[in-house]
Amino acid sequence: MKRVLKFFYITLTVITIASCSSEDDTVVTDGETTELINETNISDAILVLVNQHRQSLGLSPLSKNGTAEQLAIDHTKYMISVNQINHDHLNQRGNVLSDQENATGTAENVARFYTDAQSVVEGWLNSSGHRENIEGNYMYTGISAIKDQNGRYYYTQLFYR
């Protein structure tokens, strides 16, 4: 029962964060305050590396999208709150992109504990499923790179067309 209540509390916290503006990136859990900030220098570097790879294959570059970026940020914060990488609620993110951006197809890459943009992109490219997403028929992306309370990065990259 204690675990269920803790999960409910964490989920409620994540939902509360998702409803706040992007300027309110503080999570309060068990009396501790931890800043969860999307490090745009890392997410921008990921986009550059992904687009370099796509262009080397003759594919069009991906463009940043604010809706997809906010969804990526929210999902990364959620993964940190549950201390695992996952694709939980991917259909909901796809529905938001469909409703707000007229998306007709979506995909997602997640990772954790890579120390920089180069290493996470290399990790994704060395995985067939992640590589397929990077090389897929997509036009837009949203990327987040956020450190957990221990200073370890979690990543989400959403793709859509």
C-alpha positions as CSV (number, residue, x, y, z in Angstrom):
1,M,0.0,0.0,0.0
2,K,2.9,2.3,0.8
3,R,4.3,1.8,-2.7
4,V,1.0,2.5,-4.3
5,L,0.7,5.8,-2.3
6,K,4.2,6.7,-3.2
7,F,3.6,6.0,-6.9
8,F,0.4,8.0,-6.8
9,Y,2.2,10.9,-5.1
10,I,5.0,10.8,-7.7
11,T,2.5,10.6,-10.6
12,L,0.5,13.5,-9.1
13,T,3.7,15.5,-8.9
14,V,4.5,14.8,-12.5
15,I,1.0,15.8,-13.6
16,T,1.3,19.0,-11.6
17,I,4.7,19.8,-13.2
18,A,3.2,19.1,-16.7
19,S,0.5,21.7,-16.0
20,C,3.0,24.4,-14.9
21,S,4.8,26.7,-17.2
22,S,8.3,25.7,-18.4
23,E,9.8,28.2,-16.1
24,D,8.6,26.2,-13.0
25,D,10.9,23.2,-13.1
26,T,11.0,22.3,-9.4
27,V,9.9,18.9,-8.2
28,V,9.2,18.4,-4.5
29,T,9.4,14.8,-3.3
30,D,9.6,13.7,0.4
31,G,10.5,17.2,1.5
32,E,13.5,17.6,-0.9
33,T,13.7,20.1,-3.7
34,T,15.5,19.2,-6.8
35,E,15.8,21.4,-9.9
36,L,15.0,19.5,-13.1
37,I,16.1,21.7,-15.9
38,N,16.3,20.7,-19.6
39,E,19.8,21.4,-20.6
40,T,19.3,22.9,-24.0
41,N,23.0,22.9,-24.9
42,I,22.9,19.1,-24.7
43,S,19.6,18.7,-26.5
44,D,20.7,21.2,-29.2
45,A,23.9,19.2,-29.6
46,I,21.8,16.0,-29.9
47,L,19.8,17.6,-32.7
48,V,22.9,18.7,-34.6
49,L,24.4,15.1,-34.4
50,V,21.1,13.5,-35.4
51,N,20.7,15.8,-38.3
52,Q,24.4,15.3,-39.4
53,H,23.7,11.6,-39.5
54,R,20.4,12.0,-41.4
55,Q,22.0,14.3,-43.9
56,S,24.9,11.8,-44.4
57,L,22.2,9.4,-45.6
58,G,20.5,12.0,-47.9
59,L,17.6,12.4,-45.4
60,S,16.1,15.8,-44.6
61,P,17.0,17.4,-41.3
62,L,14.6,17.4,-38.4
63,S,13.2,20.7,-37.1
64,K,12.6,21.5,-33.5
65,N,9.0,21.7,-32.3
66,G,7.9,23.3,-29.1
67,T,5.1,20.9,-28.4
68,A,7.3,17.9,-28.9
69,E,10.0,19.4,-26.8
70,Q,7.6,20.0,-23.9
71,L,6.3,16.5,-24.1
72,A,9.9,15.2,-24.1
73,I,10.7,17.3,-21.1
74,D,7.7,16.1,-19.2
75,H,8.5,12.4,-20.1
76,T,12.1,12.8,-19.0
77,K,11.0,14.3,-15.7
78,Y,8.6,11.3,-15.3
79,M,11.3,8.8,-16.0
80,I,13.5,10.5,-13.3
81,S,10.6,10.4,-10.9
82,V,10.2,6.6,-11.3
83,N,14.0,6.0,-11.6
84,Q,13.8,4.1,-14.9
85,I,13.7,4.7,-18.6
86,N,10.5,3.7,-20.3
87,H,7.9,4.6,-23.0
88,D,5.0,4.8,-20.5
89,H,2.1,6.8,-22.0
90,L,3.7,7.1,-25.4
91,N,0.2,6.9,-27.0
92,Q,-0.8,9.9,-25.0
93,R,2.2,11.9,-26.3
94,G,1.3,10.8,-29.8
95,N,-2.3,11.9,-29.3
96,V,-1.2,15.3,-28.2
97,L,1.1,15.6,-31.3
98,S,-1.8,14.5,-33.5
99,D,-4.3,16.9,-31.9
100,Q,-2.0,19.9,-31.7
101,E,0.4,19.4,-34.5
102,N,-1.5,17.2,-37.0
103,A,1.1,14.4,-36.6
104,T,0.4,11.3,-38.6
105,G,3.3,9.2,-37.1
106,T,5.4,9.3,-34.0
107,A,8.4,7.5,-32.4
108,E,10.5,8.0,-29.4
109,N,14.0,7.3,-28.2
110,V,14.9,7.3,-24.5
111,A,18.1,6.7,-22.6
112,R,19.9,7.5,-19.3
113,F,23.3,7.8,-17.8
114,Y,25.1,8.8,-21.0
115,T,27.4,11.7,-20.1
116,D,27.0,13.9,-23.3
117,A,25.3,14.3,-26.6
118,Q,27.9,12.4,-28.6
119,S,27.6,9.3,-26.4
120,V,23.8,9.1,-26.3
121,V,23.5,9.6,-30.1
122,E,26.2,6.9,-30.6
123,G,24.3,4.6,-28.3
124,W,21.1,5.1,-30.2
125,L,22.8,4.6,-33.6
126,N,24.3,1.3,-32.3
127,S,20.7,0.1,-31.5
128,S,18.7,-1.0,-34.5
129,G,15.3,0.2,-33.1
130,H,16.7,3.6,-32.1
131,R,18.6,4.0,-35.4
132,E,15.3,3.3,-37.3
133,N,13.7,6.2,-35.4
134,I,16.6,8.5,-36.1
135,E,16.5,7.5,-39.8
136,G,12.8,7.4,-40.1
137,N,10.3,9.4,-42.2
138,Y,10.0,12.2,-39.7
139,M,10.1,16.0,-40.0
140,Y,10.0,17.3,-36.4
141,T,11.5,16.5,-33.1
142,G,11.5,17.4,-29.4
143,I,14.5,16.6,-27.3
144,S,15.2,16.8,-23.6
145,A,18.3,16.1,-21.5
146,I,17.8,16.5,-17.8
147,K,20.0,15.5,-14.8
148,D,18.5,13.6,-11.9
149,Q,19.3,14.4,-8.3
150,N,22.5,12.4,-8.6
151,G,23.7,14.4,-11.6
152,R,23.0,11.6,-14.2
153,Y,21.3,12.5,-17.4
154,Y,18.0,11.1,-18.7
155,Y,17.1,11.7,-22.3
156,T,13.9,11.7,-24.4
157,Q,13.7,12.4,-28.2
158,L,10.3,12.4,-29.8
159,F,9.9,12.2,-33.6
160,Y,6.9,13.0,-35.7
161,R,5.7,13.7,-39.2
